[in-house]
Amino acid sequence: MTIVKQSNELSSSESSNQLLKAIVEIQGAFIEESDIRASFGRMLDCLLEVTASEYGFLGEVLYDSENQPYLLTHALTDISWDAKTKKLYDESMAKGFEFHNLNTLFGVTLATAEVVISNDPSNDPRSGGLPQGHPGMNSYIGMPIMHRHEMVGMLGIANREGGYNKSIAEMLNPLLLTAGAMINSIRIDCINKKIEGELQSKHKLLNGIIHNITDALIITDHSGVIMEVNAATEKMFGYYSQELVGRKITKLIVKDDINNYESIIKEYILSGKRELIDKSVETIGAGKKKLLIDVELSINDIKLDDKKLFVNIFHDISERKAQEKMLEDANAQLKELSETDELTGLPNRRFFEINFSKDYNRCRKDESNLGLALIDIDYFKSYNDNYGHLEGDRCLALIGSMMRDYFRRDCEFPARIGGEEFAIVMTHMTEKQCIDSINKFREIIIKENIKHEYSVENFLTISVGLAMRTSKMSNTDMIYAGADKALYEAKGNGRNQLIVIDN
């Protein structure tokens, strides 16, 4: 190992590591599968295991016709106690249980969006009791699942030996933030699918209407001079017929497309190849007062008194183009959601892994340098615990913003890969250039003087582990493992330093 500075021991609880690992795994699976029930099932299993609880549920908060909140479960422990309740459980889980009764412990959270802890439910005045045959409940915690200050879901778990407390609730917050983001993502996906369905329905309806109305129809001679127009032409382009007859049809086509139109007609007259005019082409119509119209143009030829004439049909496709733009924007939004970390604005772990693999293959092919730096905010758990999760989120957002501003060259790719951990992929840079760039960023963070009185330095610092692609580091997994090992040593040697793995 090449040591750039000395550091401290790693301080992170087993439960926190377990939750962080679960968050990364569940987020990745959700992005790949977009299956909220499967993801919530994994999440509930993790919550029960980490808290040593017996059973519980995870669900989405919805509102009925009277604007009263109710819970639709996406994950629920099977606690059926007879054949009848087992059948009910199996049938209901296919679509999700609905709970509407607010006169219960979990109803308090639904009504108030507050954490409810009860370590003596049978004597708790908020409790509505349990159904006959229901397994006993000796402790309970209910927590709202929030997304941008809105309660979108709820967690309830029960029967932890020794009961529940606020520390447990705070420990579970990161996983519930992930759950909130999942619910929000599913809702956005549903909205976009609805919009797409409505747009497709409108498109079919418009096609049906269009086939029953008259498009702009313009008859020209072989040289493109307008001989006749219909009423729809006047309406579409804003000209009276007398303003068009005797003028060239190119008056109604934007300048950039005039040559294309004239060359099609000329080549058809010379060759007689019908395939030149048997297809519709998209162009932009030029109306009166600089009006521009997206149109689809079809051309047919006819003979009249031994003269070759052309029938030009302009079909207005402006609305279809607008719909396509809406769909394009919706798809772009979904793509951004799947690739971007919402809090920091940096690429997320999934996009990092894809990009890291691509950069590695390119660098291996052209035998150029590649480095991977793993960055961890020092004593961030203490920062979160003492300043609160809201300040913790602000801190992460600030670090993310600083990374976006600093690592903006094509050869440096920053990403947030989970919790307070970030990664930088550095290509076509020597080891020294990588070290200099990272150390300069460390100095920028130190100069920012972000207060952190629960850190050794009394201000916020970072630890960094760096690994370079070499003959020994011959794949992405080895490079990542090397950078992770260097980061671990940076923490163990006192933090606030960069360590480079010895290749």
N, C-alpha and C positions, 0 to 999 in steps of 0.2 A: 504493500500500500504506500502511496505517496501522500504524506500528510501536509495539507496547506495550513491548518490551524488545529488546536486541541479542542475536545468537547466533553459533555456530561452523560449520564445514563438515560436511557429511554424510559419515559414514564407514561404508560398507557395500560389501562385495565384490560383483563382478558375479555370482559363483557363488551367493552367499547370496540376492541379489535374484532370480536365476533360480529357485532352489529355492522361495523364498517365493511367487513368482508361480505356480509349478507346484502348490504345496500348495493355494493358494486355488482354482485351476482344477480340480484333481483332486477336492478336497472338494466343490465345487459340483456337478460332474458326477456324483459318486458319490451325493450326496443326491438328485439328480434321477432317476438311473437305477437306483441300488442294484445296479450291475453290477460286481462286484469284479474280474472278469477284464479288462474294458475299462479300469477305473481302474488296475489294476496294470500293464497293458500300457503306458499313458501314463507311469506312474511309472517303470517300468524304462527306457523310452526316455529320460526326463529324467535318470535316474541315469547311464546310459551316456554321455549327452552331456556332463553336468556334469563327470564324472570322466575323460572321454576314454578310456573302456574299450571293449573290442571286443565282448564278449558277457556274458550273465549270466542270472540267474533271480530271481524273487520267488515265495515260496510260503508255504503255511500249515503249521504244525507240528501233526500229529495223533499219536495213539498207537494201536498195534495191540493185539490181544487179550492180549499179554504185557506191556503197558504200556511198550513200547519206542517212542521217538519216530521218526517218519518224516516226509518232506516231500511235500506235495501242491502242485505248482507251479500258480500262477495266471497266471504270465507267464514266458516262456522264449524266449531268442533262438534263431532257427532256424539251427543250425550243422550240419544234416545234410550228410553228405559223399558219399552215393550214393543210388540209387533206393530201396534197402531202408530206409535210415535216414530218408529223406524220407517214405516211406509211414508208418513208425512214428511220426514226429513229427506228421504230419497227423492220424492216427487217435487218438493219445494226447492231443493238445491239446484235443480235444473234451471230455474228462473230466478232464484234468490228469495230468501225469506223476507217478508215485510213486517216491521214492527211499528205500530202506530200508537201504542199506549204510552203516554208521557208520564203517567203516575207510577214510575219505577225509577230505580237508580240510574239506569242508562237514559231514561226519559229526561232526567235533570240535565244531563250533558246536551241532549238534543235541543232542549228548550233554552239553555243558557250559554252553550258553547264553552263550558268551563270543565276543568278536571274535577272528577268526583272520586274521592277515596273513602271507602267504608271498610273498616276492619271488624265490624260487628253488624253485618247486614240484617240479621233477624231482628235486631232491636233498633235499627235505623229508621226514623220516622219518614224518610224519603222512600223507603223500600215499599214496593207494592206486593211483596210476597212472591212465592214461586209456585208454578203449577204442581198439582198433585203428582208425585212420583219423580219430580225433577231432582237431580242430585243436589246435595246440600251445598250451601255457599257460606264459607266462613270468612272470606275477604274478597274485596272487589275494587277495581280501578277502572274508571271510564275516562277516555281522553278524546277531545275533538281533533279531527284531522283538518288542518287549515291550508289554504292556498291563497296567498295575497289577501289576508285578513278576512277571508270568507270560509265558513265551515263547510267543507265539501264531503266529509266522511267522519267516521267514529270508530274507535277501538274500545273494546271491553274485554277484560281478562279477569279470571277469578281463581280463588283458592291457592294463594301463595302462602306457604308456611311462614308465619311471622308477619304477614300482612304487607301492605304497600305504603309508600311514602313519596314525598315530593322528589327525592333524589332519583327514584326509579322513573318517575314521570319525565324528569329532565334527561335521563339517559336514553329514553325511548324517542325523544323528539326528532333526532335525525332520520330515523326510520319512518316516522309519521310524516315528515316533510317530503320524503320520497313518495309515500303513499298519496299525499296531496297532489304532487306533480303528476303521478300516474292518472289519478281521477281526472285532473284538468286536461291531460293529454287525450284521454279517451273522449271526453266531452267535446274537445276541439275537433277530434277525428269524426265524431258523430255529426257535428254541425257541418263540417266540410262534405261529408257523404250526403247529407241532406241537400246542401247547396248543389252538389254535383247531380244528384237525382232530379232536383227541380230544374236545373239547367238543361239536362237531357230531355226532360218532359217538355219544357218550353221549346227546345229545338225541334222536337217531333211535331209539336203543335204549330210552330211557325212554318215548318215544311208543308204541313197540311193546308195552312192558310195560303201560303205562297203559291201552291199549285192551283189554287182557285181564284187567284187575282192575276191581273195583267202586269207583267214587268215592262220596263222601258224597252220599247221596240223601235229600232231605227233602221230604215232602208237606205242603202247607199249604192252609188254606181261603182264601177271597177276602180275608180281613182279615189274613192272615199268621200265623194261629195254627197251630202245628205239630201235625199229626195222626199222622204216622208218620216214623220214621227207620230207616236200615239200620245194619248192624254197622260199616260203614266210617265212618259219622258218629261213632259212639262212639270209634273209634280216632283219627280225625282231630282231634276237638275235646276229647276227654277227658271227656265227659259220658256218664252212663248214659242210656238212652232215656227212662226214667221221669222224669229231670231235665229233659227237653226237651219231651215231649208236653204240650200245653196251654199252652206258653209261646210268645211271639212269636219268629219266626225272626230278627228283628233282634237278638235276644240273641247270635247268632253272627256279627254284622257289627260292625265298629268304628263308634264313634259318628259319625265324620265322614262315613261312607258310608250311614248309615241313611236319611237324607232322600232320597238318590238312588234307593235301592232302592224305597222306598215310593211315590215319584212315578212310577217306571216302571210299577209294578203298577196304580196308580190310573189313570194315563193310558191304559193298555191296556184296562182294564175299561170305561172311558168311551168310547174310540174304536174299540176292536177292531183297531187297527193291529198286525199281526203283526211288522212290522219292529222294534217296540219290544222284543220279547222273543226275536226270532230271532237275536240276536247275543250272543256271550259278552262279559262285562265282567270286568275285573280289579278285585279289591277285597282287603281284608284281613279274614280271618276272626278272630273273637274266641273263643278257646278257654278252657278252665277254667284257673284260676290265672294269669290275665292272659297266656295263651299267644296269640301273634299269628302268623297263618299267611297267606302269600301264596297267594291262590286265584283261580281263574278260575270265574266263576259263570254257569251257563246256566239259563234258565227256560223251562219248557214248561207249557201249560195242558191239563187233561183235564176231561172231564165224568163225574161219577159220581152216579147217581140225581138227575139234573138239577141237580147242584151243580157249580159251577166250582171246580176245585182246581188247584193249581200244584205242579209237580214242579221242585224246586230241586236242581241238581247242582253240587256244589263239587268242583273238581279242584285238588289241591295243586300249585302251580307254584313252591314255595320253591327247589327245586334249580335250576330253569331260571333263576330270578332271580339266584341265586348265580353261575351260569355266565355270565350276561349281565354281571354286575358284574366277573367275572374278565376277560372280553373287553374291557370298557370300560377297566379298569385297564391291561391290556396295550397297548391302542391309545393310551392317554394316555401311557404310558411311551415308546412308539415316537415319538409326536409330540414329546415333550420332547427325546428324543435328537436328532431331526432339527432342532430349533430352538435348542438350548442348547450353548454351548461348555463342554466337560466340565471343563476346568481351572479356569476362573474363575467358572462358573455364570451368566455373562452370556449374553444372546442372541448367536447366532453370526452370521457374515457373511450367510448366506442369509436369516435372519429379519430382520436389519437392513435388507437391500435391500428386502424386502417391506414392512416397516413404514415405511421412509423414503419409499417411493413413495406409500403410503397417506396419510401425514401431509402430504406435499407437495400431493397432490390436494385434501385437505380444506382446507389453508391457502390454496391458490389459489382454491378455490371461495368461501370466506368472506372472502377478501382479508386474511387475518391473517398475522402475521410467522412466519417459519421460519428457523432457523439450524442450520448443521451444523458441529460442531467435530471435527477429527481430532486425536487425541492420540498422541504417541509417547514412550516412555520413553527418556530421554537415555542414550546410550552403553550400551545394553542388551547389545549384542554383547560389549563388554568385561566387563560384569557376568557374563554367561554363561561367557565364556572363562576368567575368573579365579576365580569362585566355584563354577563347575560348573553343569550343567543342572538338577540337583535344586534348588539354591538359586534358579536362574533361574525354575523353575516355581513355587516358593514365593512369589517376588516377584510374578510375574504374578497368582497367586491372591490375594495380599494387595491388589494394586491393584484387581483385579476386585471384591473384597469392599468396599473403600472406595468404589468407584463405585456399587455396589448400595445402600450405606447413604446416600450423599450425593445421587445423582441419582434420587430415588424419587418425585418429584412427577409428576403426570400429564403435565405439559408438558415433561419431560426423559426421554429414552429412551437409555440407555447400551448399548453392544454391543462385543464384541471382534471385530475384522474381520480379524485375522491377525497372528501373531507378537507383537510388543510394541506393536501399533497398535490403538487403540480409537477409537470414534466416539460422539458425543452428538448426538442429534436434539433440537432445542429449538423448541417451538411456542408461539405466542401470547406471545412475549417480545421486548422491544425489543433492539436491538444492545447497548445499555448493560447491560441486565439479563443478557444472555448473557455479556458480558465479566466482569461482577461475579461471576456464579455460577462461571465457569471459574477466575477468579483466586482465588476463595475456596477452590476445590478444590485448586489448585496450592499454596496456603499450607498446607492440611491435610497434603498429601504432604510438604512441606518440614518441617513440625513433627513429622511421624512420624519424621524423622531416620533414614531407612533407609541404613545404611552402604553407600557406594559410593566407595571410595578410588581407583577408576580413572576417576572423573568429575572434571570441573573443580572442582566444589563439594565433593567428598569425601562427599557424600550424594546420594541418588537424587532426581532432578528430572524434570520432563516439559516437552516442547515442544508447543504447540498452534497449529493453524491454524483460523481461523473464517471462514465465509462465510455471508452472509444472502441470503434470497430477495429479488430485486429484479427490475425490468424487464429488466436486463441478464442476471441469473441466472435464466433463464426455464424451466429444467428441472433435473431431479435430477443429470444428468451434469455440467452447468455448475457447479452448486453444489458438487458433490463435487470437481471439478477446481479450483475456486477455493479450497476449504479445503485441498486437497492442496498447492497452490502456496504458500499462506500458511504451511503447516507446513514446507515445504522452506525457505522464507525464514527461519522461526524457527530452524531448525537451522543454517542458514548464517550467521546473525547472532550465534551464541553459545549457543543453546539456553536452557533454563530460562526460557521466556517465551511469551507469547501474541501472535500477529500476526493482524490482521483484514485480509482481502482488501479492497482498495479498490474499491467498487462504483461 
